[in-house]
Structures are given as C-alpha cells and as structure tokens.
C-alpha cells in the first residue's frame, strides 16, 4: 500500500513535536554518582556550553531528538513542495499560451 504524503500531513507531524533543542549533550566527566553533562550548541556564531543537571538529561535528550526529527520532516516537506512546483512549472511550459495583445495602437516606424 503506497500512501501519498501531502504537505498537510508533514505539517501535522511538525505540529506534534512539542520540544526542540539544537546541539548535543556531552559527558564532561565521570563522578562518583555518575556522569556530569553539558549541552553544547551554536548561537549567534558562537559555541555555547551549559551545564545540565542529571535530572534534566532525559528532557534534553528528548528535546534534541525533537529538533532532529524536525529537521528530517522539514527536508521531507521541502522535497514534496519542490516536486509539486516542478510538476506545475513543467505543465505550464507545455501549454502554448498566446501573448496578450496590447490595447495601445501600433505606430508605424519610418525607415529613415
């Protein structure tokens, strides 16, 4: 069964993403109670690092996964719209359209 994906379905998938965060989660070091984490991302052309408490690690992982899903779905959406645009343009080029006539009267040119 081949289900056709429409731009509206893709936009619905985007709307279902509740949390997003750019960047990645990194282990700073191992401590006696487990790893210490920081979140690294690019903001305004700079690498920004923030400490992440252990009880927030899962939320950060889900938010980063949400952003990755968003990127994937956006790419899918753009491909669908590009294909539709190309099909519409190709159909438009196949039609012979007459040039619209001007309402201005023609003036004769002199050969001098």
N, C-alpha and C positions, 0 to 999 in steps of 0.2 A: 504494500500500500504506500503510494507516494503522496505525501501530504505537502501541498504547496504552502510555503511560508510567505506570509504577507508582511508588509511593513507594520501593519497594525499589531500583528502577533508579536513581532520583535519589540515594538514599543511597550506592549504589555509585559514582556519579560523584563524590560528595563525597569518598569514601574514596580516590579516585585522585589527589586534589590533595595533593601532597607538601610544598609550601612556600607560605606565605602571609605577606604583609606589608601592613599598611594604609598609606595615604598616597600620596605621589607623589615622583618623582625629579625634581629641578630642577637646571638648569645654573647654577652660581654665577657663573662667568666663563670666558672662553677664555684658555688659557695657550699657551705656545709648543709644548707637546706635546699639546695638545687641551683639551677642556673639563674643568672641575672640577665635581663633583656634590655635592649634599647630598640627604638624604632627609628629607622633612617629613611629620609625622603628628600627630594629636591624641591625647594620652594624659592621662587624668585631667583633662580640661577645659583642657589647655594645648597650644599648638603646640610641638612638639619638633623640632629640626633636628639631624641628624647628618651629619658628613662621610662621603662614600662614596669609598673608593679606586677608581681606574679599573678595577682587576682584579676588583672586586666589582659593577660596574654591571650586567652581564648577569644576575647572580644576583638582584639587587634587582628588575630589570625582570620577571624570571620570577616572583618571589615576589609582586609587586604584581599581575601578571596572574592569578596563582593566587587571590588574595583577591577580585579582581573576578569571576572565574568562580564562586567560592564564593558570593558574593552573588547572582549570577544563578541559580544552581542552587537556593539556599535559597528564593528567591522562587517558583521553579517548584514546589518541594516544598510550600510553604505553599499555593499555589493548588490543587494536587491534593488535599491534605488538607481544605481548606475546601470544595471541591466535593463530596468524599465525605461530609463532615459534613452539609452542607446536604441532600444526597440522603437520607441516613439520617434526618435530622430530618423532612424532608418525608414520607418513608414512614411514620414514626412518628405523625405528625399525621393521616394518612389513616386509620389503623386506629382503630376505635372500641374503646376499652378501657373495661371496666366498672370502677367504683370498687371497691376492695377493701372487703369487709364487715368491720366491726369485730367482735371477739369479745366486746366489752363489751355487756351487756344495755342496752336502751334504757330510759330512765326517763321517766315521764310528767311533763309540766310542768303546774303548776297555773295557772289563769287568774286568780289573784288579784292 
